[in-house]
Amino acid sequence: MSESLTLDDLAVPLRALRLLAADFGHLSAPTVAVSTIFPDRLELSFHNDLAGFEAWRDALGIPPEAVVYREQSGGRTRVLTASADRADTVVDLVGYGDITSPQPAGAPV
């Protein structure tokens, strides 16, 4: 984290958010994160909304095979991640969903 960053230093991911809101305002609202640790990134996360993750993945043109699947919380939560370059920033998508029964390693979502 850099204490020398200003809000202007986060203008690129904030501008990307503005453009995404204008272009995809009809999609599910994500949790949005912009960080001074990674000032060139915008994170859109979806908690218990894998359909929202999928809609954004499709809208951003991220191919399904680019999605990374993993599990956390002792196999109780699936996590999907994918990234795309938009408006001079990296947009990271993260989707979280409950697993009702354990999935075999590498199982499709």
N, CA, C and O atoms as a GROMACS GRO file, in nm:
protein
  436
    1MET      N    1   0.085  -0.116   0.000
    1MET     CA    2   0.000   0.000   0.000
    1MET      C    3   0.089   0.123   0.000
    1MET      O    4   0.190   0.129   0.071
    2SER      N    5   0.052   0.220  -0.080
    2SER     CA    6   0.130   0.341  -0.091
    2SER      C    7   0.051   0.459  -0.036
    2SER      O    8  -0.059   0.489  -0.082
    3GLU      N    9   0.108   0.526   0.063
    3GLU     CA   10   0.041   0.642   0.120
    3GLU      C   11   0.054   0.765   0.029
    3GLU      O   12  -0.013   0.865   0.052
    4SER      N   13   0.140   0.757  -0.072
    4SER     CA   14   0.160   0.872  -0.159
    4SER      C   15   0.061   0.876  -0.276
    4SER      O   16   0.059   0.973  -0.352
    5LEU      N   17  -0.022   0.774  -0.290
    5LEU     CA   18  -0.121   0.775  -0.398
    5LEU      C   19  -0.233   0.873  -0.364
    5LEU      O   20  -0.269   0.893  -0.248
    6THR      N   21  -0.286   0.931  -0.469
    6THR     CA   22  -0.402   1.018  -0.454
    6THR      C   23  -0.520   0.954  -0.524
    6THR      O   24  -0.505   0.854  -0.594
    7LEU      N   25  -0.637   1.012  -0.505
    7LEU     CA   26  -0.755   0.959  -0.574
    7LEU      C   27  -0.736   0.968  -0.726
    7LEU      O   28  -0.785   0.883  -0.799
    8ASP      N   29  -0.666   1.070  -0.772
    8ASP     CA   30  -0.636   1.081  -0.915
    8ASP      C   31  -0.558   0.960  -0.966
    8ASP      O   32  -0.572   0.922  -1.083
    9ASP      N   33  -0.477   0.899  -0.879
    9ASP     CA   34  -0.399   0.782  -0.920
    9ASP      C   35  -0.487   0.660  -0.943
    9ASP      O   36  -0.443   0.562  -1.003
   10LEU      N   37  -0.610   0.666  -0.897
   10LEU     CA   38  -0.706   0.556  -0.918
   10LEU      C   39  -0.804   0.588  -1.030
   10LEU      O   40  -0.903   0.517  -1.048
   11ALA      N   41  -0.776   0.693  -1.105
   11ALA     CA   42  -0.869   0.738  -1.209
   11ALA      C   43  -0.893   0.633  -1.317
   11ALA      O   44  -1.004   0.622  -1.369
   12VAL      N   45  -0.792   0.556  -1.352
   12VAL     CA   46  -0.808   0.459  -1.462
   12VAL      C   47  -0.910   0.350  -1.426
   12VAL      O   48  -1.002   0.328  -1.504
   13PRO      N   49  -0.896   0.280  -1.311
   13PRO     CA   50  -0.998   0.180  -1.281
   13PRO      C   51  -1.135   0.242  -1.252
   13PRO      O   52  -1.238   0.181  -1.280
   14LEU      N   53  -1.138   0.363  -1.197
   14LEU     CA   54  -1.266   0.429  -1.172
   14LEU      C   55  -1.334   0.467  -1.303
   14LEU      O   56  -1.456   0.458  -1.315
   15ARG      N   57  -1.255   0.509  -1.401
   15ARG     CA   58  -1.310   0.540  -1.534
   15ARG      C   59  -1.363   0.412  -1.598
   15ARG      O   60  -1.468   0.412  -1.662
   16ALA      N   61  -1.290   0.303  -1.582
   16ALA     CA   62  -1.336   0.174  -1.636
   16ALA      C   63  -1.469   0.134  -1.572
   16ALA      O   64  -1.558   0.084  -1.641
   17LEU      N   65  -1.482   0.157  -1.441
   17LEU     CA   66  -1.608   0.126  -1.373
   17LEU      C   67  -1.722   0.209  -1.431
   17LEU      O   68  -1.832   0.159  -1.454
   18ARG      N   69  -1.695   0.335  -1.454
   18ARG     CA   70  -1.797   0.424  -1.512
   18ARG      C   71  -1.842   0.372  -1.650
   18ARG      O   72  -1.961   0.370  -1.680
   19LEU      N   73  -1.746   0.332  -1.732
   19LEU     CA   74  -1.780   0.280  -1.865
   19LEU      C   75  -1.857   0.149  -1.857
   19LEU      O   76  -1.953   0.127  -1.931
   20LEU      N   77  -1.815   0.061  -1.765
   20LEU     CA   78  -1.886  -0.066  -1.749
   20LEU      C   79  -2.029  -0.043  -1.701
   20LEU      O   80  -2.121  -0.112  -1.744
   21ALA      N   81  -2.047   0.053  -1.612
   21ALA     CA   82  -2.182   0.085  -1.563
   21ALA      C   83  -2.270   0.136  -1.677
   21ALA      O   84  -2.388   0.105  -1.683
   22ALA      N   85  -2.212   0.215  -1.765
   22ALA     CA   86  -2.288   0.267  -1.879
   22ALA      C   87  -2.321   0.157  -1.980
   22ALA      O   88  -2.432   0.152  -2.032
   23ASP      N   89  -2.224   0.069  -2.005
   23ASP     CA   90  -2.244  -0.035  -2.107
   23ASP      C   91  -2.323  -0.155  -2.057
   23ASP      O   92  -2.397  -0.217  -2.133
   24PHE      N   93  -2.307  -0.188  -1.928
   24PHE     CA   94  -2.364  -0.312  -1.876
   24PHE      C   95  -2.450  -0.289  -1.751
   24PHE      O   96  -2.457  -0.375  -1.664
   25GLY      N   97  -2.513  -0.174  -1.744
   25GLY     CA   98  -2.594  -0.140  -1.628
   25GLY      C   99  -2.710  -0.235  -1.603
   25GLY      O  100  -2.764  -0.237  -1.493
   26HIS      N  101  -2.746  -0.312  -1.702
   26HIS     CA  102  -2.856  -0.408  -1.688
   26HIS      C  103  -2.814  -0.539  -1.621
   26HIS      O  104  -2.898  -0.620  -1.585
   27LEU      N  105  -2.683  -0.560  -1.604
   27LEU     CA  106  -2.634  -0.684  -1.544
   27LEU      C  107  -2.638  -0.675  -1.391
   27LEU      O  108  -2.655  -0.567  -1.335
   28SER      N  109  -2.624  -0.790  -1.325
   28SER     CA  110  -2.622  -0.796  -1.179
   28SER      C  111  -2.516  -0.703  -1.123
   28SER      O  112  -2.406  -0.692  -1.176
   29ALA      N  113  -2.551  -0.636  -1.015
   29ALA     CA  114  -2.456  -0.546  -0.948
   29ALA      C  115  -2.355  -0.629  -0.869
   29ALA      O  116  -2.394  -0.710  -0.784
   30PRO      N  117  -2.226  -0.608  -0.895
   30PRO     CA  118  -2.124  -0.679  -0.818
   30PRO      C  119  -2.080  -0.597  -0.696
   30PRO      O  120  -2.116  -0.480  -0.682
   31THR      N  121  -2.004  -0.660  -0.610
   31THR     CA  122  -1.927  -0.586  -0.511
   31THR      C  123  -1.806  -0.532  -0.586
   31THR      O  124  -1.740  -0.607  -0.658
   32VAL      N  125  -1.778  -0.404  -0.571
   32VAL     CA  126  -1.673  -0.338  -0.648
   32VAL      C  127  -1.556  -0.303  -0.556
   32VAL      O  128  -1.576  -0.252  -0.446
   33ALA      N  129  -1.434  -0.332  -0.602
   33ALA     CA  130  -1.316  -0.297  -0.523
   33ALA      C  131  -1.212  -0.230  -0.612
   33ALA      O  132  -1.179  -0.279  -0.720
   34VAL      N  133  -1.162  -0.117  -0.564
   34VAL     CA  134  -1.048  -0.048  -0.623
   34VAL      C  135  -0.951  -0.030  -0.509
   34VAL      O  136  -0.990   0.012  -0.400
   35SER      N  137  -0.825  -0.061  -0.532
   35SER     CA  138  -0.728  -0.065  -0.423
   35SER      C  139  -0.602   0.014  -0.453
   35SER      O  140  -0.555   0.018  -0.567
   36THR      N  141  -0.547   0.077  -0.351
   36THR     CA  142  -0.418   0.144  -0.367
   36THR      C  143  -0.305   0.043  -0.378
   36THR      O  144  -0.195   0.078  -0.420
   37ILE      N  145  -0.331  -0.081  -0.340
   37ILE     CA  146  -0.228  -0.186  -0.353
   37ILE      C  147  -0.210  -0.224  -0.499
   37ILE      O  148  -0.097  -0.246  -0.544
   38PHE      N  149  -0.321  -0.233  -0.574
   38PHE     CA  150  -0.318  -0.264  -0.717
   38PHE      C  151  -0.395  -0.154  -0.790
   38PHE      O  152  -0.508  -0.177  -0.832
   39PRO      N  153  -0.337  -0.035  -0.807
   39PRO     CA  154  -0.410   0.080  -0.860
   39PRO      C  155  -0.447   0.071  -1.008
   39PRO      O  156  -0.514   0.160  -1.060
   40ASP      N  157  -0.403  -0.034  -1.075
   40ASP     CA  158  -0.437  -0.051  -1.217
   40ASP      C  159  -0.543  -0.159  -1.238
   40ASP      O  160  -0.563  -0.204  -1.350
   41ARG      N  161  -0.611  -0.200  -1.129
   41ARG     CA  162  -0.707  -0.310  -1.137
   41ARG      C  163  -0.842  -0.268  -1.079
   41ARG      O  164  -0.851  -0.182  -0.992
   42LEU      N  165  -0.945  -0.332  -1.131
   42LEU     CA  166  -1.081  -0.315  -1.083
   42LEU      C  167  -1.135  -0.455  -1.057
   42LEU      O  168  -1.132  -0.540  -1.146
   43GLU      N  169  -1.184  -0.480  -0.937
   43GLU     CA  170  -1.237  -0.612  -0.905
   43GLU      C  171  -1.388  -0.606  -0.894
   43GLU      O  172  -1.444  -0.521  -0.825
   44LEU      N  173  -1.454  -0.699  -0.962
   44LEU     CA  174  -1.597  -0.716  -0.954
   44LEU      C  175  -1.621  -0.854  -0.896
   44LEU      O  176  -1.587  -0.955  -0.959
   45SER      N  177  -1.680  -0.861  -0.777
   45SER     CA  178  -1.700  -0.991  -0.716
   45SER      C  179  -1.849  -1.018  -0.694
   45SER      O  180  -1.929  -0.927  -0.674
   46PHE      N  181  -1.882  -1.147  -0.700
   46PHE     CA  182  -2.020  -1.193  -0.694
   46PHE      C  183  -2.029  -1.299  -0.586
   46PHE      O  184  -1.972  -1.407  -0.598
   47HIS      N  185  -2.102  -1.268  -0.479
   47HIS     CA  186  -2.116  -1.359  -0.366
   47HIS      C  187  -2.250  -1.430  -0.377
   47HIS      O  188  -2.356  -1.368  -0.377
   48ASN      N  189  -2.244  -1.564  -0.386
   48ASN     CA  190  -2.363  -1.646  -0.405
   48ASN      C  191  -2.442  -1.604  -0.530
   48ASN      O  192  -2.565  -1.607  -0.530
   49ASP      N  193  -2.370  -1.565  -0.633
   49ASP     CA  194  -2.432  -1.523  -0.759
   49ASP      C  195  -2.343  -1.565  -0.876
   49ASP      O  196  -2.290  -1.481  -0.948
   50LEU      N  197  -2.329  -1.696  -0.894
   50LEU     CA  198  -2.246  -1.743  -1.005
   50LEU      C  199  -2.309  -1.712  -1.139
   50LEU      O  200  -2.239  -1.701  -1.240
   51ALA      N  201  -2.442  -1.697  -1.142
   51ALA     CA  202  -2.509  -1.656  -1.267
   51ALA      C  203  -2.467  -1.512  -1.302
   51ALA      O  204  -2.448  -1.481  -1.419
   52GLY      N  205  -2.454  -1.426  -1.202
   52GLY     CA  206  -2.406  -1.289  -1.225
   52GLY      C  207  -2.263  -1.290  -1.277
   52GLY      O  208  -2.230  -1.216  -1.370
   53PHE      N  209  -2.178  -1.373  -1.217
   53PHE     CA  210  -2.041  -1.388  -1.264
   53PHE      C  211  -2.041  -1.428  -1.411
   53PHE      O  212  -1.969  -1.370  -1.492
   54GLU      N  213  -2.122  -1.528  -1.444
   54GLU     CA  214  -2.128  -1.580  -1.581
   54GLU      C  215  -2.176  -1.474  -1.679
   54GLU      O  216  -2.123  -1.463  -1.790
   55ALA      N  217  -2.277  -1.396  -1.641
   55ALA     CA  218  -2.328  -1.291  -1.729
   55ALA      C  219  -2.220  -1.186  -1.757
   55ALA      O  220  -2.204  -1.142  -1.870
   56TRP      N  221  -2.145  -1.148  -1.654
   56TRP     CA  222  -2.036  -1.051  -1.674
   56TRP      C  223  -1.922  -1.112  -1.755
   56TRP      O  224  -1.862  -1.044  -1.838
   57ARG      N  225  -1.891  -1.240  -1.731
   57ARG     CA  226  -1.786  -1.306  -1.809
   57ARG      C  227  -1.821  -1.302  -1.957
   57ARG      O  228  -1.737  -1.270  -2.041
   58ASP      N  229  -1.945  -1.334  -1.987
   58ASP     CA  230  -1.991  -1.333  -2.125
   58ASP      C  231  -1.988  -1.191  -2.183
   58ASP      O  232  -1.941  -1.171  -2.295
   59ALA      N  233  -2.037  -1.094  -2.108
   59ALA     CA  234  -2.041  -0.955  -2.156
   59ALA      C  235  -1.902  -0.900  -2.183
   59ALA      O  236  -1.883  -0.821  -2.276
   60LEU      N  237  -1.804  -0.942  -2.103
   60LEU     CA  238  -1.667  -0.894  -2.122
   60LEU      C  239  -1.591  -0.975  -2.226
   60LEU      O  240  -1.475  -0.944  -2.256
   61GLY      N  241  -1.655  -1.077  -2.281
   61GLY     CA  242  -1.592  -1.157  -2.387
   61GLY      C  243  -1.481  -1.247  -2.336
   61GLY      O  244  -1.389  -1.280  -2.411
   62ILE      N  245  -1.490  -1.288  -2.212
   62ILE     CA  246  -1.389  -1.379  -2.156
   62ILE      C  247  -1.433  -1.521  -2.190
   62ILE      O  248  -1.543  -1.562  -2.154
   63PRO      N  249  -1.349  -1.598  -2.259
   63PRO     CA  250  -1.388  -1.734  -2.296
   63PRO      C  251  -1.402  -1.824  -2.172
   63PRO      O  252  -1.328  -1.807  -2.075
   64PRO      N  253  -1.496  -1.918  -2.175
   64PRO     CA  254  -1.516  -2.007  -2.060
   64PRO      C  255  -1.389  -2.079  -2.016
   64PRO      O  256  -1.368  -2.101  -1.897
   65GLU      N  257  -1.304  -2.114  -2.112
   65GLU     CA  258  -1.182  -2.187  -2.076
   65GLU      C  259  -1.080  -2.100  -2.004
   65GLU      O  260  -0.981  -2.152  -1.953
   66ALA      N  261  -1.102  -1.969  -1.998
   66ALA     CA  262  -1.012  -1.879  -1.925
   66ALA      C  263  -1.051  -1.866  -1.778
   66ALA      O  264  -0.979  -1.802  -1.700
   67VAL      N  265  -1.163  -1.926  -1.739
   67VAL     CA  266  -1.208  -1.919  -1.599
   67VAL      C  267  -1.130  -2.023  -1.518
   67VAL      O  268  -1.117  -2.139  -1.557
   68VAL      N  269  -1.079  -1.978  -1.404
   68VAL     CA  270  -1.006  -2.067  -1.312
   68VAL      C  271  -1.102  -2.107  -1.201
   68VAL      O  272  -1.168  -2.023  -1.140
   69TYR      N  273  -1.109  -2.237  -1.174
   69TYR     CA  274  -1.196  -2.293  -1.070
   69TYR      C  275  -1.110  -2.340  -0.954
   69TYR      O  276  -1.008  -2.407  -0.974
   70ARG      N  277  -1.152  -2.306  -0.833
   70ARG     CA  278  -1.088  -2.361  -0.714
   70ARG      C  279  -1.191  -2.367  -0.604
   70ARG      O  280  -1.303  -2.316  -0.617
   71GLU      N  281  -1.152  -2.430  -0.494
   71GLU     CA  282  -1.240  -2.439  -0.379
   71GLU      C  283  -1.169  -2.385  -0.257
   71GLU      O  284  -1.046  -2.388  -0.248
   72GLN      N  285  -1.248  -2.336  -0.163
   72GLN     CA  286  -1.193  -2.287  -0.037
   72GLN      C  287  -1.288  -2.325   0.076
   72GLN      O  288  -1.393  -2.384   0.052
   73SER      N  289  -1.250  -2.292   0.197
   73SER     CA  290  -1.331  -2.323   0.316
   73SER      C  291  -1.356  -2.473   0.328
   73SER      O  292  -1.468  -2.517   0.354
   74GLY      N  293  -1.249  -2.550   0.309
   74GLY     CA  294  -1.261  -2.695   0.325
   74GLY      C  295  -1.353  -2.760   0.224
   74GLY      O  296  -1.416  -2.861   0.254
   75GLY      N  297  -1.362  -2.703   0.103
   75GLY     CA  298  -1.445  -2.760  -0.002
   75GLY      C  299  -1.591  -2.719   0.007
   75GLY      O  300  -1.676  -2.780  -0.058
   76ARG      N  301  -1.623  -2.618   0.087
   76ARG     CA  302  -1.762  -2.573   0.100
   76ARG      C  303  -1.796  -2.457   0.007
   76ARG      O  304  -1.913  -2.426  -0.014
   77THR      N  305  -1.693  -2.391  -0.048
   77THR     CA  306  -1.717  -2.275  -0.134
   77THR      C  307  -1.638  -2.292  -0.263
   77THR      O  308  -1.518  -2.318  -0.261
   78ARG      N  309  -1.707  -2.275  -0.376
   78ARG     CA  310  -1.636  -2.274  -0.505
   78ARG      C  311  -1.603  -2.130  -0.538
   78ARG      O  312  -1.678  -2.038  -0.505
   79VAL      N  313  -1.490  -2.112  -0.604
   79VAL     CA  314  -1.444  -1.978  -0.641
   79VAL      C  315  -1.407  -1.982  -0.789
   79VAL      O  316  -1.327  -2.064  -0.833
   80LEU      N  317  -1.466  -1.890  -0.865
   80LEU     CA  318  -1.434  -1.875  -1.006
   80LEU      C  319  -1.363  -1.741  -1.023
   80LEU      O  320  -1.404  -1.641  -0.966
   81THR      N  321  -1.255  -1.740  -1.102
   81THR     CA  322  -1.184  -1.615  -1.130
   81THR      C  323  -1.155  -1.605  -1.279
   81THR      O  324  -1.131  -1.704  -1.347
   82ALA      N  325  -1.157  -1.482  -1.327
   82ALA     CA  326  -1.122  -1.454  -1.467
   82ALA      C  327  -1.086  -1.307  -1.477
   82ALA      O  328  -1.127  -1.227  -1.392
   83SER      N  329  -1.011  -1.271  -1.579
   83SER     CA  330  -0.970  -1.132  -1.597
   83SER      C  331  -0.984  -1.090  -1.742
   83SER      O  332  -0.978  -1.172  -1.834
   84ALA      N  333  -1.003  -0.960  -1.760
   84ALA     CA  334  -1.011  -0.902  -1.895
   84ALA      C  335  -0.951  -0.762  -1.890
   84ALA      O  336  -0.958  -0.694  -1.788
   85ASP      N  337  -0.892  -0.721  -2.000
   85ASP     CA  338  -0.843  -0.584  -2.013
   85ASP      C  339  -0.953  -0.499  -2.072
   85ASP      O  340  -1.004  -0.528  -2.180
   86ARG      N  341  -0.990  -0.392  -2.000
   86ARG     CA  342  -1.094  -0.299  -2.047
   86ARG      C  343  -1.055  -0.159  -2.006
   86ARG      O  344  -1.016  -0.135  -1.892
   87ALA      N  345  -1.068  -0.067  -2.098
   87ALA     CA  346  -1.047   0.076  -2.070
   87ALA      C  347  -0.916   0.101  -1.996
   87ALA      O  348  -0.912   0.175  -1.898
   88ASP      N  349  -0.809   0.040  -2.043
   88ASP     CA  350  -0.675   0.059  -1.989
   88ASP      C  351  -0.656   0.008  -1.847
   88ASP      O  352  -0.564   0.051  -1.777
   89THR      N  353  -0.742  -0.083  -1.803
   89THR     CA  354  -0.725  -0.144  -1.671
   89THR      C  355  -0.757  -0.293  -1.679
   89THR      O  356  -0.818  -0.339  -1.776
   90VAL      N  357  -0.715  -0.366  -1.580
   90VAL     CA  358  -0.747  -0.508  -1.570
   90VAL      C  359  -0.872  -0.520  -1.485
   90VAL      O  360  -0.876  -0.472  -1.372
   91VAL      N  361  -0.974  -0.586  -1.540
   91VAL     CA  362  -1.097  -0.613  -1.466
   91VAL      C  363  -1.092  -0.758  -1.420
   91VAL      O  364  -1.090  -0.850  -1.502
   92ASP      N  365  -1.089  -0.776  -1.289
   92ASP     CA  366  -1.088  -0.910  -1.230
   92ASP      C  367  -1.229  -0.946  -1.187
   92ASP      O  368  -1.292  -0.874  -1.110
   93LEU      N  369  -1.279  -1.058  -1.237
   93LEU     CA  370  -1.408  -1.111  -1.193
   93LEU      C  371  -1.382  -1.223  -1.093
   93LEU      O  372  -1.295  -1.307  -1.114
   94VAL      N  373  -1.458  -1.223  -0.984
   94VAL     CA  374  -1.448  -1.328  -0.884
   94VAL      C  375  -1.590  -1.369  -0.847
   94VAL      O  376  -1.672  -1.284  -0.812
   95GLY      N  377  -1.619  -1.498  -0.855
   95GLY     CA  378  -1.749  -1.548  -0.818
   95GLY      C  379  -1.738  -1.651  -0.707
   95GLY      O  380  -1.652  -1.739  -0.712
   96TYR      N  381  -1.823  -1.640  -0.607
   96TYR     CA  382  -1.824  -1.732  -0.494
   96TYR      C  383  -1.960  -1.802  -0.490
   96TYR      O  384  -2.063  -1.738  -0.507
   97GLY      N  385  -1.959  -1.931  -0.467
   97GLY     CA  386  -2.084  -2.004  -0.455
   97GLY      C  387  -2.069  -2.121  -0.359
   97GLY      O  388  -1.963  -2.183  -0.351
   98ASP      N  389  -2.175  -2.150  -0.287
   98ASP     CA  390  -2.175  -2.263  -0.196
   98ASP      C  391  -2.172  -2.394  -0.273
   98ASP      O  392  -2.230  -2.406  -0.381
   99ILE      N  393  -2.104  -2.491  -0.217
   99ILE     CA  394  -2.104  -2.626  -0.271
   99ILE      C  395  -2.191  -2.709  -0.178
   99ILE      O  396  -2.160  -2.724  -0.060
  100THR      N  397  -2.300  -2.762  -0.230
  100THR     CA  398  -2.391  -2.840  -0.146
  100THR      C  399  -2.340  -2.980  -0.122
  100THR      O  400  -2.366  -3.039  -0.017
  101SER      N  401  -2.268  -3.034  -0.219
  101SER     CA  402  -2.202  -3.162  -0.200
  101SER      C  403  -2.064  -3.153  -0.262
  101SER      O  404  -2.046  -3.083  -0.362
  102PRO      N  405  -1.966  -3.220  -0.205
  102PRO     CA  406  -1.828  -3.210  -0.257
  102PRO      C  407  -1.821  -3.246  -0.405
  102PRO      O  408  -1.883  -3.342  -0.451
  103GLN      N  409  -1.743  -3.167  -0.479
  103GLN     CA  410  -1.721  -3.191  -0.621
  103GLN      C  411  -1.583  -3.256  -0.640
  103GLN      O  412  -1.489  -3.222  -0.567
  104PRO      N  413  -1.570  -3.346  -0.734
  104PRO     CA  414  -1.436  -3.399  -0.763
  104PRO      C  415  -1.344  -3.289  -0.814
  104PRO      O  416  -1.390  -3.191  -0.873
  105ALA      N  417  -1.217  -3.304  -0.790
  105ALA     CA  418  -1.120  -3.203  -0.837
  105ALA      C  419  -1.133  -3.184  -0.987
  105ALA      O  420  -1.140  -3.281  -1.062
  106GLY      N  421  -1.136  -3.058  -1.029
  106GLY     CA  422  -1.146  -3.025  -1.170
  106GLY      C  423  -1.284  -3.038  -1.228
  106GLY      O  424  -1.302  -3.030  -1.349
  107ALA      N  425  -1.384  -3.059  -1.142
  107ALA     CA  426  -1.521  -3.076  -1.191
  107ALA      C  427  -1.573  -2.946  -1.251
  107ALA      O  428  -1.542  -2.838  -1.201
  108PRO      N  429  -1.652  -2.955  -1.358
  108PRO     CA  430  -1.710  -2.833  -1.416
  108PRO      C  431  -1.810  -2.772  -1.318
  108PRO      O  432  -1.864  -2.839  -1.230
  109VAL      N  433  -1.831  -2.644  -1.336
  109VAL     CA  434  -1.919  -2.570  -1.246
  109VAL      C  435  -2.064  -2.600  -1.277
  109VAL      O  436  -2.154  -2.546  -1.211
   0.00000   0.00000   0.00000
